[in-house]
Amino acid sequence: MKRINRLGDRRYLDACGYSNEQAREIVRLSYDIGRQIALLVNRQGRPEMVLIGDPGSIYIPELPRARQSTGRLRGLRLLHTHLSGEQLSEEDLMDMVFLRLDSVTVLGSDAEGEPEFAQFAYLMPPDSGAEPYMRLDPVRWDIADIDLAAQVKALEDEFSRVDQTRDTSDKRERAIVVSVSQDPKSIQERSLDELEDLADTAGVKVEGRMVQRVRKFNPKFILGKGKLSELEVLALQADAELILFDQELSPAQMRNLVEVTERKILDRTQLILDIFAQHATTRAGKLQVEMAQLKYTMPRLVGKNRAMSRLMGGIGGRGPGETKLEIDRRRIKDRISRLGSELKKVSRQRGFTRDRRSRAGVPVISLVGYTNAGKSTILNTLTNSDVLAENKLFATLDPTSRRIRFPQDQEVILTDTVGFIKELPKELKEAFRATLEELEAADVLVLVADSSHPEVEEQISAVENIITEMELYEVPRILILNKWDLLDEDQRSAMLSLHPGAVPAIGRKRSSLKEAVAAILDRL
């Protein structure tokens, strides 16, 4: 024990991480006890932690999250022994990447317990065009002449240079978006484009992306450990605090990812929930968001407070449900039950409103469509309203109704609804049923599509599928091809050939909506 304690008493280790005397003592002690020994050494050369492992591995406990240096790396390098002469392993390199260590050094011993070789590895700077880390060949332990301190300083300088080229006035959280799917890469890329738009709506700046096509999902991490290492290096180089997955992560995958990285991990569902939390203004909207957040959170609370603590605050942890993220399952169930009762009351109140409209004989026209298709813009143009209309996904959350008098003295109620999206989280489908019930009272559904969007056909299909799921397929529908001014003549011809009954429109121009109004009156 005294010999082990002396390792932590070292006041200084030289530039390559050890002196010959220190290397021999560490290796001999490791050989005598039959276990790996590791030292975590700061940039002043002083050991901060001595770790004792088993014969084949070393366990590094969770380190303080606060950086111990002024740069992007942690300010610690790892020096440890290998008893059987094996070189740096993938596990060693993963530790270096995920713990943001300055470097990792292994001292291998021979059969008599004497030092045999030394091997070094360190991270590579951004855009180096090589592997994310440099693993040097083993060298004789007593002639190693690498200057690890200089290597780390060069790496930190390169990180600083990249930071200087970045817009420092943009204070948004930085993120890397990731898609792991069995779909072709082109489909994944388009889906990530939408995820980037969602991130922008949520107030996140995307600094990079990663796409991996897999035959079978990794049940533990969703993607392979090697690809996960590349992702961590990409996030390190971009100084990203957040990693956004396009696919929904299982509770186990979420916990495992949090275990290996110190970054915040969110999936598509959490991002959409956060956007809804930001945009919920009415009591009904806030109730629906809280219901969805709690249903998503409950299975992820089991035995994993650390995972949820990293989601607290900021993107993915705000909104009406943020104070409920760490309460126990029983209290969550009770809260969900109460929310369900309150949402039923909201649904009944909306039902009374619809009945009054029906008795008054005023037809209801509901605008439906993919998010950011231009529904709110059309509502504002037709009714001279100022409903929030932004070039962002889910700018509208709560349904908005306006009374309007069309030509021929026809009075109608025009309703704007929340935008649809592909693969809407199941928690949201159920929680927002009260909102979508507005569609059940519609006499005509006006399906608004962004005709300039590269995936307009897929978006129209997604909306049609949701309408069918709600058993509203018998309600008369009109397809409005919005943003018509952004198409050239060939694109317009192709679009009208695909949808011969559709009505072209420019949502911002009242004159361009005359044909749409005529089509609505014809359906009525």
N, C-alpha and C positions, 0 to 999 in steps of 0.2 A: 504494500500500500504506500509506503514511503517513496518507493521508486516512481510510482504512478503520480503521487502528489508533486514530485520534483518536476515532472513534465509541465505542470501548470505554473510552476514558479519561474520558468525561463523568462528572462527579461527581454530577450531579443533573439530572433531567428534571422538569418541573413537573406540576401536578395532572392536566392533560389528556393527559400522556404526552410532551410535547415543547414546546420554545419555538419561536417563529417562525424564529429563526436556525438552530436544529437541524433543523427540518423542511426548510428550503430546502437545507441542506447535504446531508442524507440523500437527498433527491429528486434533486438535481443529480448527486451521485456515482452514484446508481443509473442515471440517464440516461446518464452518460458511459461506464459500463462495460457498459451494455445488459443488466443483470441485476437481479433483485429483491434488495433488502437488507432484513434484519430484525434487530431488537434485542429481546432478552429482558431486561426491566427489572424489578428487584425493587421492593419496596414503599418502599424508601428513595429510589427514583428513580435508582438507579445501574445502568447496563447490565451484565449478567452474561455475556452472550454475544452476539457479532455473527455473523450468518449471511449467506452469499452464495449466492443461488439461481441459477436460469436465468431467461430472459426471462418465462416464464409461471408459475413456481411457486417455492416455497421449501421446502427439506427441513429439518425439525426433527429432530435426532438424538434418540435415547432419552435422556430426562432422568433424573437420579437419582430413585429411587423414594421416598426420604424426602422428606416435605414440607418445604418451605423456609419455611413460615410456621406460626404457631400455630393457624391455622384449618383448614377442610376443603379450601380451594383451595390451589394450589401456592405462591402468593405471587409469581408472575411474570406480567407482562403482555407481550403481543406487539405490537410496532410494526413495520410493514413497508410496502414500497412496491409500487405497481402501475404498470407502465410505460405501459399503453395506455388508461388512464382507466377501467378496469373497477372496479366496486364490490366490496364484500366478497362473496366466493364461498362456496359451500357447503363447500368444502374448508377455508377459513379458519375457518368456524364449527365444523366437525368437529374441527379442531385445538384450538380453545378448549375444546370439550366433553371430548374424550378425554384431553387433557393437563391438564385442570382448571386452565386459565389464568384469572387474574383478569379479563382482558378482552383484546380484540384490536382493533387500530386499523390502518386502511389509509390511506396517503397516496397519492393519485392525482396523476399529473403530466400536463401538457399536451404538445402536440407539440414545444415548445421546451425541455422539461426543467424547467419551473418547476412548483412545487406548485399544484394546482388545487382539490382538495377533501380533506376528512378524513371518515372514517366510523368509527363506534365500535359495538362490540357487547359485551354482557356477559351472564352467566347470570342467570336469574330465581330468586327464592326459592321454596321448596316451597309447594305449594297456591296458587300465584299465579293459577291459572285462565287462564293465557295460554300463549304459546309457551314452551318451556324456556329460551329466551334472548331478549334484546331486541336487535334490530338497528335502530339509529337511522338516520334519513335522512342522506345526505351533507350537509355544511355547508362553507362556505368555510374553507379551511385556517387562515387567519389570524384568524378570529373564533370559533373553537371555545372554548366556555366550560364544557364538562362537567367535573365533578370526579370522576374515576375512582376516586380513593382513597376518597371518601365513599361511592360506589356499592358498592365492594367491602366496606367496613366494614359497611354496612347489610346486605349479603348474608350476611356471616359472622355478624353478630348474629342474623339470622333462623335460620341453621343452629343456632346455639347455643340459641336459644329452643326449637326443635324437639327438640334433644337433651335439654333439661331436662325435657321432658314424657315422655321415653322412660324405661323401667325400667332404671336403671343397674346394678341388682343382677344382671341377666341378662347373663352374660359369654359367651354363645354367639356363634358367628360369625353375622353377619347376611347374608341372601341375598335376591335377587330371583329368582322362578321365572318361566320363559318357555316358552311353547308356540308353535311355528311349524308349522302343519299345514294340510292340505287339508280336514280334518274341520270340521263346523259348530262355531261358537263354543261352543255348549252342551256338546258332547262334550269340547272342549278344556278347558273350565272344570272338568268333573268329573275329567279326567285330572290337572289341576293340583292338585285337592284331594288326590288320592292322592300326588302328588309332594310336597306339603306334609307329609303324614303321614310319608313316607319321610325327608324332611329333619328332621322332629322326632325320628324314631328315631335319625338320625345325629348329633343334637346341634346342629342348625342352626335358627336362628330366622328365619322368613320375614317380610320387611318389606314385600313388595309383589309384584305379578305383572303380566305382560304377555302378551296373546294376540294373535296375528296369523294370520289365515287367508289362505293364499296359493294361487294356481293352480299355481305352479311354485316349487320351492325355489331360493334363491340359492346356487349352488354354491360361492361364495367365503365368504359369511358366514352362510348359511342364511336370513337375513332381510335386508331392504333397508337401505341405508346410512342413510336418514332414520330408519327405525324403530330402527336400532342407536343412533343419536344420542339418541333419546327414552329408550331403555333405559339408556344411560350417565347421562343426567340423572336418571332415576328412581333409579338406584343411588347417585348422588352425593347426592341429597336424603335418601335413607334411610340414608346412610352405610354401605352394604352392601359387604362385602369380597368377596362371592361371587355369581356369576350361575349359576343352575342351569337347564339346558335339558331339557325333557321329552323331546326327541327325541335320538337318538344322533348325535353330531357326527362327521363324517369327519375323518381326520387333517389334511387341508388346512384345513377349516373351523376346527378347533381352533387351528391355528397362526395363521391370519389373525385370529381373534378376539383371541388373545393379543397380536398385533401392535398392535391399535388400542385396547386398553384395558389398564389396569394392574391390573385385578381378576382374581381367580382364576375360571377358566371350567371348569365341570364339566357333564357330561351325565348322563342318567338311569342309564346303565350304570355310570359311575364311582361314583355315589351308592350304588347297590345293592351294588357291590363293597365299598365302605367299610363299609356296615352289616354285611355278612357278615364282614369282617375284624374288626370289633368283637366279634361274637358267636361267632366260631369258638373253641371251647375244646378239642376233641379234636385229636389229631394228624391224623386224616383230614380234619377240617374245615379246619385250617390249610393242609394240602397243597392242598386244593381251591381255597381262596381265592387262594393264591399262584399256582397254575396259571392261574386266570382273570385275575388281575391282569397276569401276564406276557404272556398272549396279547393282552390289550387294549393293553398298553403298547408292545409291539414295533413295530407299524406307525407309532406316534406318536413314535418316537425319531429317525426319519430326519432328520438335519440340523436338528433343532430342540431343542436343549438348553434354550433359554430358556423354551419352552412347558412343558416338563416340570418345570423348576425351580420354576415357579409352582405346581405341584401338590404339591411336597414338603411334608410335614407337614400336620397338621390334616385337615379333611374331604377325602377322596379320595386321601390320600397316606400313610395309616397301614396297619398290619397286617403280616402276615408278609412281604409283598412289597415293603414300602416301601424297603428298602435296595437293591432291584434296579432301581429306576426309571430309572437313568441308565447302566446297563451296556450294552455293545454288543450288537448283534444276535446275534453268534455265541455269546456267553456265555449269552444268553437262550435260544437254541435248545437249547444243551446242558442248561441248567437245566430247561427244559420236558420234555426227553427223560427226565431223571432223575426228575422229578416224576411223569411218566406211569408209569414203572416202579414207583415207590413206591405210586401209587394202585392199580395192578394187584394189588400185594401186599395192600393193604387190602381190595380187592374179593374176593380169594381167601379172606382170613381171614373176611370176612363170609359168604362162601359156605359155608365150613366150619361156621360158627355156624348158618346156616339148615339145613344138612343134619342137624346134631345135633338141632335142633328138630323137623325132619320125622321123624327116626327115633324121637324120643320121642313122636310122635303128638300134640303140643300144637298146636292151631290158632293161626294168627297173624291178628290183626285190626289193620289199618293205618288210622290216622286220616289222611285227606287233606283238602285244602281250601285255599281262598284264604288268604293271610296275614292274621292277626289275626281269623280266623273263630271262634276259641275252642277249638281242638284240644287245646292243652296244659291248659286249664282243665278240659275233660271228662276228660282222662287223670288229672289230679290228683284230681278228685272221685270217680272210679270206683276208684282205687287208693290213695287217701289218701297221695299222693306230694306232693313239693314242687318239681316241675319248674318252671323259670322260666316264668311266665305273666303277661305285661304287656299293657296296651292299646296296643301298638306293633306296627308291621309288622316281621316277621322277628325276633320275640323268640326263636324257636326256630330253630337252624341244624342241629345234629347230631341224628340220630335217637335217640330214647329209647325203651327197651322196658321194660315192667313185666309181671310174671306176676300173674294175677288168677284167682280162682275164682268163677265165676258160679253162680247157682242151678242146681239139678239136678246139682250136683257137677261142673260143666263147667269145666275149667281151660283158660285161653287166655293168649296173650301179646299184650298191647296195645302197639302201636308208634305213637309220635308222630313225624311227619315235618316237614321244612321246608315252610313255606307256599308255595303257588304264587302267581304274579303274572302279569298280562297283559304280553305283550311281554318275556318273560324274556330277558335278553341271551344271545346265542348262546354267548358264552364260558362263561357259567354253566351252560347246558344240558349242555354236554359235560363240564365240570369236575365237576359234581355228579352225574354218572351213577352213581358208586359209592354216593352217598347214596340215590338214587332206586331203586337195585337192591333195597332193602329191600321195595319194593312188589311185586316179582316173586314173593316167597315168601308173599304174603298169601293167606289163604283167603277173606277178606271185606274189601272196602274200605268204610270208613265215611266218606262225603263230608260234611264239616261245613261248613255255610254260615251266614253271618251274615244272618239273615232280616230284620234291621232296616236293612241297608245299602241305600242308594238304587240301587245297581247290582248287587244280589244276583243277578239273572238273568245278567248279563254275567260275573260272577265264577264262577257255577256252570258256565257254558258254557266259560270259560277252563280250569277244572280238568278238565272232561270232554274237552276237546281234547287236553290233555297226557296224560291217561290213554289216549286213543286212539293218540296218537303213540308211546306206550311199548308198544303192543299188549297192553294189559291190559283191553281191553273185555269179555273173557269172564269176568273175575273178578266174582263177585256183589258188588253194591253196595247200600248203604243211604244215603239222603239224610237227614241230620239238620238240621232248621231250628233253629239255635241262636238264643239271645237272643230267645226267643219272648215274653218278658214286656215287650219294648219295642214290641210291635205292638198296635194296637187291634183290635176285633172285625172291622171291615170288612177291614183289612189281613190278618188271619189267614184269613178266608174266601177272599180273593183268592189268597193264597199256597197254600192247600191245593187250590184249584181248578186251579192251574197244576201242582202236584206232588202228585197224589192219594195216592201211596204214601209220601210223606215223613213223618218222625216229628218232631213239635215237641219242643223241649227247652230247658231253662235250665241251661247248663253248670255253674253254681255250686251248683245244688240237686240233691242225690243222688236225691231222690224223683222228680224230673221225668225222670230217665234210665231209669226202669223199662221204659217202652215201647221205648226204644232198645235196651236189653239184650235184651228179648224178641225184637225183630226180628233182632238179631245171632244169637241162639241158633237162631232159625227158619232163617236162612240156612245155619248150620252143619249 
